[in-house]
Amino acid sequence: MKLWGWVLVLLAAAAAAAFGWHWLADDPGYLLLRLRGTTVETTLVFALVALATLALALALAWRLLRWPVRLWFRRVRRRSRERMANGLIALAEGRYAQAEKELWKATHYAELRAPALLAAARAALGQDAAARADEALSEAAENAPAAALALRARLLREQGRQAEALTLLRGAQQDRPLAPAAWVEYIEAALAGGDTSAAREGLAPLARSQALPPARLEALETRVLAAALAAQPSPDAGDALWSSLSRAQRRNPALIAAYARRVAALGRPLPGMSEVEAGLRRDWDDALVLAYGELGPVDAAARLRTAEGWLAAQPNSSALLTTLGRLCAELKLWGKAHEYLERALGIAESAAAWCARGDAFGGEGDAANAARCYRNALRLGRAEASEPLPSRGPRRDVDTQALVVEERSAHGVPRLPGS
């Protein structure tokens, strides 16, 4: 507001005060109080001023009386926050006993009680004190029932008690909607227990909550649908589930691989082969290439010709070389299988390549070398160095160097690989 505006306001206030004063001066009012023979006479204006002064004095006295209490509560709040912070740091560092002690002390402040109890339950379980963890969760459920339920289910699942976690969440679902974290635990518990139908049921409410980042939700959905495809009891059931998926889901390499492996295992590999080939035409994926070689002996010669056609564009793909070696082994082309698999292992060692080479040795009747290959696959999983295979006599060395393939832009201009 500009200066002239303030001047107008002050003039209006002064005029109102002058008018009010003259109005009260003409008749200030009369107040008579009589109690047990005592009479008090005064003007109404004075009585109102006296009451306002008394109220102000009482408010000031009340604040002075509350001052020590407020100081005490402020100290409790500050100490509880410090203990909460110390407890969470100790929990992250793995000092569970100290964390539990600090977190229980932090529960004295009401606003921190629920989170402190939830963290204390985690700290108690870190000491294998299931009874104390259960006590903390029971108390936390009074203030934060949804969070306590989700954490209880997670702790049960981490203890390997997936069936109990799923039963707990199913019972709670009947009473109230589950929190997003509880739906995640519901899905994980169902997956761990092999109940893919329940896991799929949990995807829709979790997606509606929009609580998970899209990438994480997609990864969880992929795991659930891949497990569901792998659990189908018949080719018709597998085809029905595959048809019920969205177009984007049917383009997911992990789901294509799961579908192809399952229908092939059930004796109907051709639909899976078609899906894998279509997926690789859209976009190259090593996991999909490996699945192409794991569809059994049916039509292995045709698949070998198709895979060898991909070699011109992907000569340095260890996954493709592994698949070629596996298909050659299916056709009992042992020498060719070993050449492909040696090159695959020379480019990048993998458990799949070692297992495929072990299968090739086993098919030849060389049990000793097959066992060495299988041990190398296990060593690779433990991040240990592989065991070299003994020489099998004079043989042409296999070139395991990466090949340089000329790449061109959309206009036909040569460019560096990977640019």
Solvent accessible surface area in square Angstrom, and as a share of the most:
residue,aa,sasa,rsa
1,M,160,0.71
2,K,148,0.63
3,L,143,0.71
4,W,165,0.58
5,G,8,0.08
6,W,135,0.47
7,V,68,0.39
8,L,102,0.51
9,V,72,0.41
10,L,120,0.60
11,L,110,0.55
12,A,63,0.49
13,A,58,0.45
14,A,60,0.47
15,A,63,0.49
16,A,65,0.50
17,A,69,0.53
18,A,53,0.41
19,F,152,0.63
20,G,24,0.23
21,W,176,0.62
22,H,121,0.54
23,W,169,0.59
24,L,62,0.31
25,A,60,0.46
26,D,127,0.66
27,D,103,0.53
28,P,55,0.34
29,G,24,0.23
30,Y,144,0.55
31,L,54,0.27
32,L,76,0.38
33,L,101,0.50
34,R,174,0.64
35,L,132,0.66
36,R,232,0.84
37,G,75,0.72
38,T,84,0.49
39,T,63,0.36
40,V,76,0.43
41,E,110,0.49
42,T,34,0.20
43,T,51,0.30
44,L,84,0.42
45,V,50,0.29
46,F,130,0.54
47,A,13,0.10
48,L,103,0.51
49,V,89,0.51
50,A,44,0.34
51,L,112,0.56
52,A,65,0.50
53,T,82,0.48
54,L,100,0.50
55,A,59,0.46
56,L,128,0.64
57,A,53,0.41
58,L,112,0.56
59,A,53,0.41
60,L,107,0.53
61,A,45,0.35
62,W,151,0.53
63,R,139,0.51
64,L,116,0.58
65,L,130,0.65
66,R,104,0.38
67,W,153,0.54
68,P,75,0.47
69,V,78,0.45
70,R,95,0.35
71,L,74,0.37
72,W,144,0.51
73,F,107,0.44
74,R,119,0.43
75,R,133,0.48
76,V,28,0.16
77,R,69,0.25
78,R,121,0.44
79,R,80,0.29
80,S,2,0.01
81,R,130,0.48
82,E,67,0.30
83,R,55,0.20
84,M,22,0.10
85,A,49,0.38
86,N,73,0.37
87,G,0,0.00
88,L,79,0.39
89,I,96,0.49
90,A,0,0.00
91,L,31,0.15
92,A,92,0.71
93,E,103,0.46
94,G,34,0.33
95,R,102,0.37
96,Y,77,0.29
97,A,67,0.52
98,Q,82,0.36
99,A,0,0.00
100,E,14,0.06
101,K,123,0.52
102,E,30,0.13
103,L,0,0.00
104,W,69,0.24
105,K,68,0.29
106,A,0,0.00
107,T,9,0.05
108,H,133,0.59
109,Y,30,0.11
110,A,86,0.66
111,E,125,0.56
112,L,31,0.16
113,R,70,0.26
114,A,14,0.11
115,P,57,0.36
116,A,0,0.00
117,L,0,0.00
118,L,32,0.16
119,A,13,0.10
120,A,0,0.00
121,A,0,0.00
122,R,61,0.22
123,A,0,0.00
124,A,1,0.00
125,L,25,0.13
126,G,37,0.36
127,Q,63,0.28
128,D,131,0.68
129,A,18,0.14
130,A,49,0.38
131,A,84,0.65
132,R,102,0.37
133,A,4,0.03
134,D,68,0.35
135,E,89,0.40
136,A,1,0.00
137,L,4,0.02
138,S,55,0.35
139,E,42,0.19
140,A,0,0.00
141,A,39,0.30
142,E,134,0.60
143,N,96,0.49
144,A,25,0.19
145,P,60,0.38
146,A,40,0.31
147,A,44,0.34
148,A,3,0.02
149,L,17,0.08
150,A,9,0.07
151,L,30,0.15
152,R,53,0.19
153,A,0,0.00
154,R,110,0.40
155,L,7,0.03
156,L,22,0.11
157,R,58,0.21
158,E,87,0.39
159,Q,75,0.33
160,G,47,0.45
161,R,94,0.34
162,Q,50,0.22
163,A,78,0.61
164,E,83,0.37
165,A,1,0.00
166,L,16,0.08
167,T,94,0.54
168,L,57,0.28
169,L,0,0.00
170,R,98,0.36
171,G,36,0.35
172,A,13,0.10
173,Q,77,0.34
174,Q,157,0.70
175,D,117,0.61
176,R,96,0.35
177,P,121,0.76
178,L,14,0.07
179,A,30,0.23
180,P,48,0.30
181,A,57,0.44
182,A,0,0.00
183,W,24,0.08
184,V,16,0.09
185,E,14,0.06
186,Y,6,0.02
187,I,0,0.00
188,E,30,0.14
189,A,1,0.01
190,A,0,0.00
191,L,32,0.16
192,A,62,0.48
193,G,59,0.56
194,G,56,0.54
195,D,45,0.23
196,T,21,0.12
197,S,72,0.47
198,A,2,0.01
199,A,0,0.00
200,R,97,0.35
201,E,114,0.51
202,G,0,0.00
203,L,20,0.10
204,A,53,0.41
205,P,24,0.15
206,L,1,0.01
207,A,45,0.35
208,R,176,0.64
209,S,49,0.32
210,Q,158,0.70
211,A,56,0.43
212,L,25,0.13
213,P,78,0.49
214,P,115,0.72
215,A,77,0.60
216,R,133,0.48
217,L,38,0.19
218,E,102,0.46
219,A,56,0.44
220,L,11,0.06
221,E,51,0.23
222,T,22,0.13
223,R,119,0.43
224,V,0,0.00
225,L,8,0.04
226,A,24,0.18
227,A,34,0.26
228,A,1,0.01
229,L,2,0.01
230,A,55,0.43
231,A,56,0.43
232,Q,30,0.13
233,P,106,0.66
234,S,40,0.26
235,P,26,0.16
236,D,94,0.49
237,A,29,0.23
238,G,1,0.01
239,D,39,0.20
240,A,63,0.49
241,L,13,0.07
242,W,15,0.05
243,S,79,0.51
244,S,76,0.49
245,L,11,0.06
246,S,58,0.38
247,R,166,0.61
248,A,79,0.61
249,Q,39,0.17
250,R,78,0.28
251,R,101,0.37
252,N,29,0.15
253,P,48,0.30
254,A,45,0.35
255,L,2,0.01
256,I,1,0.00
257,A,4,0.03
258,A,15,0.11
259,Y,7,0.03
260,A,0,0.00
261,R,92,0.34
262,R,65,0.24
263,V,0,0.00
264,A,17,0.13
265,A,79,0.61
266,L,52,0.26
267,G,63,0.61
268,R,88,0.32
269,P,11,0.07
270,L,99,0.49
271,P,43,0.27
272,G,0,0.00
273,M,14,0.06
274,S,66,0.43
275,E,50,0.22
276,V,0,0.00
277,E,39,0.17
278,A,26,0.20
279,G,5,0.05
280,L,15,0.07
281,R,179,0.65
282,R,102,0.37
283,D,102,0.53
284,W,67,0.23
285,D,39,0.20
286,D,72,0.37
287,A,56,0.43
288,L,2,0.01
289,V,0,0.00
290,L,43,0.21
291,A,0,0.00
292,Y,0,0.00
293,G,1,0.01
294,E,66,0.30
295,L,5,0.02
296,G,24,0.23
297,P,95,0.60
298,V,78,0.45
299,D,64,0.33
300,A,3,0.02
301,A,44,0.34
302,A,29,0.22
303,R,0,0.00
304,L,12,0.06
305,R,160,0.59
306,T,49,0.29
307,A,0,0.00
308,E,54,0.24
309,G,53,0.51
310,W,46,0.16
311,L,45,0.22
312,A,83,0.65
313,A,74,0.57
314,Q,57,0.26
315,P,13,0.08
316,N,53,0.27
317,S,12,0.08
318,S,18,0.12
319,A,10,0.08
320,L,0,0.00
321,L,2,0.01
322,T,1,0.01
323,T,1,0.00
324,L,0,0.00
325,G,0,0.00
326,R,40,0.15
327,L,0,0.00
328,C,0,0.00
329,A,15,0.12
330,E,66,0.30
331,L,63,0.31
332,K,141,0.60
333,L,77,0.38
334,W,60,0.21
335,G,48,0.46
336,K,79,0.33
337,A,0,0.00
338,H,2,0.01
339,E,62,0.28
340,Y,32,0.12
341,L,0,0.00
342,E,38,0.17
343,R,28,0.10
344,A,0,0.00
345,L,18,0.09
346,G,45,0.43
347,I,50,0.25
348,A,50,0.39
349,E,78,0.35
350,S,36,0.23
351,A,46,0.36
352,A,27,0.21
353,A,0,0.00
354,W,16,0.06
355,C,48,0.29
356,A,1,0.01
357,R,17,0.06
358,G,0,0.00
359,D,68,0.35
360,A,0,0.00
361,F,0,0.00
362,G,41,0.39
363,G,45,0.44
364,E,65,0.29
365,G,64,0.62
366,D,38,0.20
367,A,77,0.60
368,A,59,0.46
369,N,9,0.05
370,A,6,0.05
371,A,41,0.32
372,R,63,0.23
373,C,0,0.00
374,Y,87,0.33
375,R,100,0.37
376,N,0,0.00
377,A,10,0.08
378,L,114,0.57
379,R,59,0.22
380,L,55,0.28
381,G,69,0.66
382,R,144,0.52
383,A,99,0.77
384,E,80,0.36
385,A,90,0.70
386,S,37,0.24
387,E,49,0.22
388,P,116,0.73
389,L,40,0.20
390,P,63,0.40
391,S,105,0.68
392,R,103,0.38
393,G,40,0.39
394,P,146,0.92
395,R,112,0.41
396,R,160,0.59
397,D,127,0.66
398,V,30,0.17
399,D,83,0.43
400,T,44,0.26
401,Q,128,0.57
402,A,68,0.53
403,L,86,0.43
404,V,135,0.78
405,V,53,0.30
406,E,110,0.50
407,E,60,0.27
408,R,126,0.46
409,S,35,0.22
410,A,108,0.84
411,H,169,0.75
412,G,34,0.33
413,V,90,0.51
414,P,76,0.48
415,R,116,0.42
416,L,140,0.70
417,P,79,0.50
418,G,78,0.75
419,S,89,0.57
